[in-house]
Amino acid sequence: MLPSKPELHGSVGAVASTHWLASSAAMRVLANGGNAFDAAVAAGFVLQVVEPHFNGPGGDVSIVAHRAGHDDVQEICGQGPMPQAAAIETFRRLGLDSIPGSGLLPACVPGAFGGWMRLLGEFGTMRLADVLEPAIGYAEKGFPLLPETALAVSTLAPLFRDEWPGSGQTYLTCGPDPAPGSRFRNPTLAQTYQRLLKCAESASSDREAQIEAARHAYYQGFVAQEISDFLALGPMLDATGRRHAALLTGDDLARWEPTVAAATSRAYGPYQVFKPGPWSQGPVFLQQLALLEGFDLPAMGQGSAAYMHTVVECAKLAMSDREAWYGDPDFSDVPLAALLGEDYARQRRALVGDSAALSLRPGSPDGRTPFIPPVPTPDDTEPDSEVMSQLRNGLPTILKITTAKADTCTVTVVDRHGNMVAATPSGGWMKSSPAIGSLGFPLGTRGQCMYLAEGHPNSLEPGKRPRTTLSPTIVLRDGHPFLAFGTPGGDRQDQWTLQFFLNAVAFGLDLQHSTETTAFHTDQVPSSFTPHAYRPGVLVAEETCEPGTVEQLRRRGHEVELVPAYSLGRVCAAGFTPDGEFVRAAASPRGRHAYAASA
């Protein structure tokens, strides 16, 4: 398969994101003298405006960042915790056996704004006004509506009109059936950004002080107050078919701050790969690399049945460990060193046989006994409408778009100095929760990812972070900056990005070609999102997979499900050529609106 377009090279900086307007905004920042971190923040705010069906200011973000001249990578956790009022018993008293995937109950502290401010304040160079300007412009003056957003608005219009009036005020400004490509505005969100900027600039003339003042205005000022006033209005409809009030309060917002820490890493040949920690699913990527080190992948051949089988079987093992062991490390003793160790990888690698495994097989790092709670039976009523069918699924995607369920956003940026950043913003999408009409955005619903079962690292506790699927990646090669990448895709992110990475480093494909080979994944592990579906033995592959390869996989015991070509994921990547002379970028053709740029 020939790549559809070239890998982009330049000398100033390179960007790839899931929307061309975000990529354009980032490039403008780079052209105006900003660094990669400034550019990523600008792109992140634009994504909140132009992809509201996938993310928003009430959601969350996971960021990994590498400063030029350093040999490490930092993670910024923009994943807010659950409210102090949220406990397992809280939901039991409501008669619930699981946390619904929509509405007010699963809302946690919105971490995206704090995460972006931490990146800008500690890593960036520009003022808040410089990076907010593009988002304010698109929110105020409008942007061309994506077909996916238009479908989401038209599908959810009855809910917005009858049950979630703030969402109607925010998203039905052009009527209940907006046309794809039509001009769409969110003037209320523009005003929210402008108020935050006014709070910043009235507080100080100092850049860092302005950024801190904006963060204060969000978490302890007018934004927090508007959120509190809205939640005080009372119960609203959610996925259960009933109305529930929120657990989140202004005090929860006021007590939270985003954290910066050393990213989790592991070597793979000459590459050092960095991921967010076990509060995310990020280490799954590293576990897969540890397992795959014992196989001669180039000898198998890219896209062969042996290659796909081996990669999928290793993914099953790593994802099984995610289910048993990952959670907020501030609350649980996650055995991460053991999970990523050579001895453990050798033991687990021996489980990869010639036939497909059909069950979850978590391991016993440090001799511990694994525990995976049973998948909860959703408390949702049988849907009696299209709207309720959508709310029962906690993913942002409107289900009839595609079986691929591509969701979430990604932005990656590098600059000529050697700075690199990859971020995966998500949450606070229009389907998640009622929009706050005075702010122009809804809250996120990441709480649905937690267990209502005692004794698990991801069990619900007050003030605990839900284990997120958001999983960006940075790679150094021989200690030098090399690559930043990510993809939308929920639980499947670390399967699709792994294939991209192996295409580049094991099979020698350029970045663009690496995004365009046949993508595949396993659905054996329960989804992090309600209704936590899983399908043992199913291997999903794009229909570009060779018929002979499909037949060989089926003989190995895989239930192969073919989906449309170019429908799995939207990998975005930016990095440096192997000689370090040029920056480079690539974006998957999937979805048709991820774009790369360089200069």
N, C-alpha and C positions, 0 to 999 in steps of 0.2 A: 504494500500500500504506500503510495507516494503522499508526502505531507501536502495539505491543501494550500499552505502558504509558508513563507520562509520564517525561520527563527530570526527575530529582530535584534540587530546589534546597534550600539551607539557608544558615545563617549561621556555623556553628561549623566544620564540616569535611565532606568528602565522600570516599567510598571506593568503589572497585569492584574486585572480585577474582573469581577463578574458583571460589570456594566461599563459601557464605553464612556459614559459621562463621568463616572468616578475615576477611570483611568486618565481621562482628559484633565480633570481637576488636579490630579496628582502631578501630571506632567507640567502643568502651569506653575505649580509651586516649585518644582525642581528648576524650571527655567527662570524663576524669580529669585533664585538663590537659596531656597530652602533645602534641607537635607531629606533623606529617605523617610525619616520619622515624621517630619512636618507633612510631607506629601501623603503618607499613609493616613494621617489624621484627617486631612482634607477629603481624601477619598472615602474614608469611613463615614463622615457626616453626609456626604452626597449619597452614599448607599442607603442611609436611613430615609432619605427623601424619595429616591427613584426606585427602590425595591421594597416598598412598605409591606408587601405580602411575605417578605422573607426576614425582615429585621426592622428595628426602630430604636428610638432613644430610650425606650423602657426595657430594652433587652439586655444582652450580655455580649462580651467579647473576650476572646483568648488571643494573646499576642506573644510572639517571640521576637526578640530584637538583638542584633549584633552590632556593637560599636566598632568602627574602624580602628585598627591598631590593638584590639584586645583579642584574647584567645578564648573568650567565653561568650555565652549567650544568656540573656536574661528573659525570664517569663514574666508577663504582667497578667495577673488574674483579674479580669473584669467580670467574674462570675459572682454575683451577689448571693448571700446566704438566705436561708429560709427565715421567716419571721420568728420572733421569740415566742409567739403564741402557737406556733405550729409544732405539734407533737403527735406521736402515733395515737395516743388516747384522744386527742382533739378530733381526729377523723373517725375514730371508733364511736365517739359520742354522737357524731352526725350520721351514724349508720353506714359508713363507707368503708370498703375493703381496699380501695385504691385511691390514689390522688387523681382527680379528673384532669384531663389534658387541656381544658379550656375554662374560661371564667375567672373568678377572683380567688378561689381557694389555692390554686397552685402558684400564685404570684410570689416571687421572691424579690429581694432588693435589686432594683435595676442597676447593673454594673457597667453597662457600655459607656456611659458618659464618664464615669470615674476612671475607667481603663484608658480611654482615649486621652483624658487630661493628664494621667500619670505619664503616658508615653510622650505627650507634647512637652510637659514640664521638665522631665528629667533627661529626655533624649533629643528633643527638638530644639529649634533655634528661633522659630517665628512666633509672632503674637497670635492670640486667639482670633482676633479679627481677620488675620490673613488666611487662616485655615477654615474659618466658618463662612467666609464670603460666598464661595461657590454653592454651598448647601442652602444658604439663605436665598440666594438668587433663584435657584431651581424651585424651592418651596413657594416663593412669593410670585414669581413670574410664570412658572409652569415648566413642564417637561413632557416629552412624548410618552404616553402610557404604554407599558409593555403589554403584550397579549395576555400573559399570565396574570398581571395585576387586574386587567379589565375583566377577565374571567372570574377572579376572586371577588371583585366588587359586585358583579351581576349575580353571582351565585349566593353571596351572603347578604344581598340587599334586603330581603325580608327580615333577617335577623337584626340588621342595623336599623331598620325602620320601626320594628315592633318591640324589640327587647333591649337593644344597645343604642340608645339615642345619641350618645357621644360619638359612636362610630358612624352613625348616619350624618351627623354634623361634620365629621372629618372627611368621610370617603364618598358621600353621595352628593357632593357639590356640583357634579356634572350629570346628575340623574342616576337612576338605578342600573343603567345599561350603557356605560361609556364605551366608545369605540376604541379599539387598539390604535395607537398612534395619535390619538387626540391629545390636546393639551390638558394636563392635569395639574392642579395646584393644591397646596396645603398651606394657606395663608396663616392659619393658627400656629402651625409648627414654625413657620418663619418668624412669627412674633415671639415664640418661646425662645428661639435662638437669639433673637435681637435683645430680648430682656436679659438673657444670660450674659450677653456681650456688654450690655449697659452696666450690669452689676459689676462686671470685671473691670471695665474702664473707669468707673466712678470710684473704685476702691483704691487704685494705685496707678502710677505710670510705669511701674516695674513689671516686666513680662511675667516672671514667675508668680508674683503676687496677684496679677490679674487672673492667671490660670487657677490659682487656689481660690480666689474670690468667686470665680464661676462654679467651681466644684462645690463651694459652700452654698451658693445660691441654689444649686440643684438639690443637694442632700439635706440642707438645713434651712433653706430660704424659701422662695416663692414656689419652686417646683414641688418640693416636699409638701408644702402647705396645700397646694392644689390637689396633689395626689391624696392627701389625708382627707380633705373636704369631699372629694369625689367618693372615696371608699366609705365615708360616713353616711352616704346616701342610702346604703342598705344592700340587700341581696340582689343578685342578678342571675339570669339563666346561665347554666353551664352544661357540660357534656352529659351530666347525669339526667338531664331533662327537668331538673329542679333548680331552685334559686338559692344561692348561698352567698353569705357575706364574706368579705375579705378578712384575712388574718394579719396582713401587712399593716404597719402603722408608720407614722412619721418618725417615731423613735428608732425603728429598725433602720431607716435610711440614715439617720443622724449618727448612729454608732458604727457605720461601715466605712472602710477605706480600702481601695484596691491595694494589692500587694505586689512587690517586685522581688524576685528571687532567682537564684541560679536555675536555669532550665535543666531538665533531666536529659542525659545524653548517653550515647553508646557508639563505639567505633564500629565501622564496617569497611574493612580494608583501609584505604588511605583517607576515608571520610569519617568525620565526627558528626553525628546526627543529633540534633537537639529538638526536644519536644516539651510541651507543658507537662506538669506532673500528674500524679494519679487522682487529683481532683477532676481531671479530664480523662479521656480515653487515650491520650497521647502516647503513653508508654507501650501501648499495643503495637505501634509501629516498630518500636525498638525490639520488642519481643519477637516479632516476625523476622526481623533482620537476624537476630541471634539464632533462630531456628534455621533460617535459610542459608546461613554461613556453611552449614554442613553439606550442602548440595551443589553440584556443578550445574548451575543454571544455564550458562552459555552453551554447554554441551547439549542440554535438552532442546534449546531453540526457543526463541521468543514466540509465544502463542501456540506452542505445541501442547498436546494433551498431557504429556508428562509434566511440563512446566505449569500449566493451569492447575492440574491436580495437586502438585506439591505446594504451590502458593496457597491454594484454598485450604488444604489440610493444615498448613501452619497457621493460617488465619483463624481457623476453628479453635486451635489450641490456645493461641494468644487471647482470643476473644472470650474463651471459657474462663481464663484466668482473670480477665477484666470483670466478668460477672461475679467471680468469687472473692476478689481481693481489692478492687479499686474503690476509693471513696475519699472524702475529705481527710487529708493526713493530719489536720489539726484535731480531729476527733478519733481517728483510728490509726493503729500501728500497721501501715501498709508495708508488706515485706518486699519493697521495691528492689533493693540490692540483690536479694536472692532471686527474684523473678527475672532479673536481667543478667544473672551470673552464668558463667560458662558451664558449670556442673549441671545446673538446672536445665539449661538449654539442651545439653547432651541427653539428659534423661527424657525430656519432652520430645526431642527430635526422633528418638527411637520409636515413638508411637505412630509416626507417619508410615503407613503401609501402602500397599498397591491398590487398596480399595477405599472407597469413601467411608469415613466415620459418620455415624448417624446419630450420635448423642454428644452432649456436652461432657468434656473430660477435663475439669479443672485439676491442676496439680497441687502438690503439697510442699511449697517452699518452706525451708527451715523445719520441715517435718510437721507443719501445721495441717489441721484438718480443714479442707475447703467447705464452704457453705454457700449455696445458691438458693435463695428463697424461691418458693414456687411462684410461677407467673400468676399475678392476681386476676381474678375474674372481674372485668370492668363492672362498675356500678351503674353504667349507663342504661337507660331504658331502651327498648327496641325503637330505633328511629322511625318516626312517623312523618318525616319530611326530609327533603334534600339538605336543609340547613342542619338538622340534627345528625344526619349521616356524616356531614363534614366535621361537626364538633366532636364526634366520637373519636376521631383520629387526631392525636396531638401534634402531628407534623403540620407545618405551615401550608403544604401543598393542597390545592383543590384536587380531589382524588381523581377526577376524570381527565386531568391534563395528560397523564402518562403513568404507566406502571413504574417508571424510574423514580418518581417522587424526588426530583432534584430540588433541594431546598437550601436555605442559608446563603451566605455571601462570603466572598474572599477578596482580600487585597494583598498584593506583594509588591515591594518596592526595593530597589537598590540604587545607590548613587555612586558617583565617580570616586568618592573618598574611600569607599569600601564598607559603608553602612548597609545593613540589610534588615528588613522587617517583613514578617508575615503575620497576618491577622485574620481571624475568622469571626466576624460579627454575626449575631443571630438573635432570636428571641424578640418579643414585643411586636410580632407580626400581626396583621390586621385580623386574622382568624383566631388569635390566641385569647384575647380578653377584651372587654368593652373599652373603647378609646375614651380618654379623658378629654372631653370636649373643649375645655379651656386651655389645654396644652397641645392637642393635635396628635396624640399618640397613645397606644395602649401599653399595658404592662406585659412582661414576659411570664411564661408558665413553665419554667424549667423545673419547678417542684414536682411535676409529674414523673420525673425520672427517678425519684426516690422510692424505697421500699417501705411499706407499712408492716415491717417484720423486725423484731428485735434481733440484735446481735450481728448485723451485717455492716461492713464499712460504709455502705450507701443507705443505711436505714435512716429514716427521718428523725432529726433531733432539732430542737430550737437553735437557731443561729448557725446551722451547718450548711455548707455548700452542697447543692446537688452535684452528683457526678455528671459533667457535661460531655457532650460528644465533640465539642469544638476543638480542632486539633491541627493548628498550623505547624510548619516545619522549617527549620534552618539547618543548612549543612555547610561545614567547613571542610576544605580539602587540603591535607597536609598543613593544617593550621591557618589557611588563607580563606577569605570569604569565597563561597562557591555558589550557593543556591538557596532561594527562599520560595516555598510553594504551599499551596493549600487547595482545598476544593469544598464546595457544598456537599451535602449528602448524609447528614446524620450519622448513624452508626457505621456507615460504609466509607466514611472519609478515609480511614487509615487502610482500607483495602485498595481503593482507587489511586490514592497518592503513592502507595507502595509500588504499584505497577508502573506508574509514571517514573518513579525514582529508579527502579530496576531497568526500565527501558533505557534510561540515560547512562547509568553507571555500569550495568552488567552487559548491555547489548550495544552500547555506543551510539544510540540514536540522538539526534539533536533535540532540543527542548520541545520544539513544535511537533515534530514527528512523535515524540514521546507522549504527547497528549492525545494522539489520534489513533493509536492502536486499539484493537478490540478490548473493551473493558469488561470485567466480570467480577462477581462477588458471591459470597455465601450468605444465605439468610438463616443459618442454623441457630444463631444466638438471638435471644429475645431482644426486640427493639427497645431502646431506652424510652420510647414515647408510647403513650396509650394508643391502642389497646395491647401493646407489648407483644405484637405478633412475632412468630418465628415459624420456620418451615424446615424441619430436619432433612438433610440430604439434598436440598435444592441448591443448584449452582445456576445463577443468573448470568447470562452472557449476551452481548449484543449480537445481532444476527449476521454480522460480518465474520463471525467465527466459522472457520472452515467446516463443511459437513462431515468430513472424515474425522476431524478433531472432536466434534460433538458426539459422533458415534463411539469413539474410543473412550470419552468421558463417561458415557452411559454404560459402557461395558465395565468400567471401574466402579459402578454403583451410584454415580451422581444422577440426580434427577435434573436434567438440563432444561432450563426455561429460557427461550430466546426472546429478546425484547428488541424494539426497533434500533437500527444502527444509530450511533452517536446519541444515545439517550442516558448514559450512566455517568453522572458527575460533570463537573466543569473545572478541571484542573487549571490553575493559574500559576505561573512561575516567573521569577525574575532572578537573575544571577550574573555570573561573570564567565567569560570564555576561559577555557583551561589555562591559557597563557596569561590571564589577568589583564589583557590589553583592552578589552571592551566589555561593556555591560551588555546583557541580552535578556530577552523576554519572550514568552509564548503564552497563548491562551487557547484552551480547548474550543473546538467549533461547536460543541454541544450547547444547546440552548440558544445559540446564535447571537448572544449579546455580551459574552465575555470578550474583553479586548485587551490586547497588549500594545504597548507603545514604548518607544525609546528615542533618544536624541543624543 
